[in-house]
Amino acid sequence: MSGGAPALLGAGSPLADHLPGFRPREEQIELAGAVESCLETGGLLVAEAGTGTGKTLAYLVPVLTSGLRTIISTGTKTLQDQLFFRDLPLVTAALGVQPDVALLKGRANYLCLHRMEQARREGEYPTREAIAELEAVREWSTRTRDGDLSVANVVPDDSPLWPMVTSTNDNCLGAQCPDYEDCHVLKARRRAQEADVVVVNHHLLFADMAIKRGGFGEVLPGAEAFVVDEAHQAPELASRFFSASLTGRRIEDLLRDMLAEAGALSGGLGTVRKEVEACRQALRALQAAMAEHLGDRGGWHELVRYEALRGALQDLDQAVADLGPPLQGLEGASRGIDACRDRQVELQSLFDLLDSASGAGTVRWYERRGKGFGLHVTPLDVSEVFRQYRDELDAAWVFTSATLAVGGDFGHFTRAMGLEDARTLCLDSPFDYPNHALLWLPDLGVEPRDPAYIDRLTDQLVPVLRASRGRAFLLFTSHRALQAAAERLEDRLDFPMLIQGQAPRSVLLEAFRTSGNGVLLGTSSFWEGVDVIGEALSLVVIDKLPFAAPDDPVLEALGERLRSEGGNPFMQLALPQAVITLKQGAGRLIRDVEDRGVLAVCDPRLHSKGYGSVFLDSLPPMRRTREVTDVIDFFTAGPPAQAKRVDNEAP
């Protein structure tokens, strides 16, 4: 219905009866109109909507009134659950519509009944706690309807039991599984295929694209419209999912499953045990060699320059190949054995790809996390792949986020995603930043690379944190800087110190909200997707401009390609990414119409470098100061009188 969605968000909106404090917002109405037009024409829309616009309602209302079969993709599982369990029920009730709505997550979130029983039969547990956790999962499995472990609160997020009770594309037996008809993943996909609106996350969306590109059946149902929320994450995630990756985890999982499947056969264990143990030794040797010679991530040239690493990699390649004959000898003995053989063949093909891939359109690189590792072949340009995917679907596409543009220019995003022909829209936040926020740009007297930088920063922060009575996020660009700041501040503040790494992210956030005066120190995972409304968060400090590490192998390769084409890697790649990341961090401060606080960006390059103005011009229109006394005065003046909360998002 032309004009229907904007009218439903205007004066007399039915949402007012369901959302206390609702009032029309020009920016929200304009975004809803643009989304509605895109859905009607089957077009492309890229829209930045500043914090407080209420973009969720701005796309949900036109989606639900359009009648189009729609897939909505969000940035994280948390936002996915929020949309499905909170926002959609509110809007459907307000509009009086009853679409069939489904929630679909990646298979790693759902209990696998077959693997749970397999783990119970094996009786081998990674930790003592896993014994009780597995029993808790088994008891929960008799009560759950959807099998979604991610919201069940029966297994800690960091438990090593997870891969033992969930499946992957590698180890899923599909239609050959004895529990196929009771499979929670299968049931969730069937519900999604019948639904009018399906809520997914970006990981599943791009994983589905990669599967379809490989010639397999798609996971997600066909749709007439796609809404990609938190779309600033899309280019990096698309690049990751179109990569080919060989990980130590995949090899370890195969070896464990080989022993389990062979152990269920008469004489089977003796057939595979020798080769499995040899492969485990080769895997440990490569892990040890990588730990000795390599950093956390780097290019392929770093890995192969060491003879010990080259030898260890070749030995592991041969050890994986040697798994083939014993698996062939057991072929047909069970569905699980045949699946292990398929996985072994795929791992061999990945070794071959890593050995041969050297084209200008890809980059080979490694990463390490603890004992784990990944070896990747990543495409440098996903725009054409994504463009082809869109052309095949013939659907309307809406991409929206609070941070997509750099100085009003969407080129960085649209080029990366192949969306050059999209309509773009940039809407400012309706929040009163000039009166409710202050941007502090302290003069630390040293450059970020100076060893004294964190010392100077923390010295200036102590009186400010006392004036703000804690209630602060301190956001860092590296774990090293975070730890240095934590050590400097620990004995100088009387507020609860919540430090990333000491507890899971969700636990730290809940402790921060309930403390009322906490100081939370975090790195990248706290720069976005964190919503603390009210006085509990009144100060956000960013230690440095968030440029990506200069030795990032993928960015290095992208930069080289840009340079060869006559481009400027810094201006076209590094700077736009850093600006968008800074906007995300800054967006943690003002989350509601009555919020007030100080944003501190401590990097002197904002003034000493010509590109500093690009960052400053991309931030909301706040008053600026370089004087610490202005910051202290801001807090000692006290908050404004409490007013009734006004919000155009679900509470």
Protein Blocks (a to p, Z undefined) as FASTA:
>chain_A
ZZklmmmmmghiaklmmmghiacdfklmmmmmmmmmmmmnopacdddddehklpmmmmmm
mmmmnopacddddfbfklmmmmmmmmmmmmmmmnopacdddddddfklpccfklmmmmmm
nopafbfklmmmmmmmmmmmmmpmnlpaklnopacfklcklmmmcccfklpgkjmlmklm
mpmklmmmmmmmmpmbdcddfklmmmmmmmmmnopacfbdcdfbdcdehkllmmmmmmmm
mpccddfklmmmmmmmmmmmmmmpghklmmmmmmmmmmmmmmmmmmmmmmmmmcfbdcfk
lmmmpmklmmmmmmmmmmmmmmmmmmmmmgokamklmmmmmmmmmmmmmmmmmmmgccfk
bccddddehjbccdddddfblklmmmmmmmmnopadddddfblbgghiaklmmmmnopmm
pccdddddfbdfklmpccddddehpafklmklmmmmmmmmmmmmmmnngoiacddfbfkl
mmmmmmmmmmmccbdcddehjacfklmmmmmmmnopaccdddfklmgopacedjklmcdc
dfbacddcfklmklmmmmmmmmmnopafklmmmmmmmmmmmmmmmmmmpmcfkbgcdddd
fbfklmmpmklmmmmmmpccddddfbfklmmmmmmnopadddddddfbdZZ
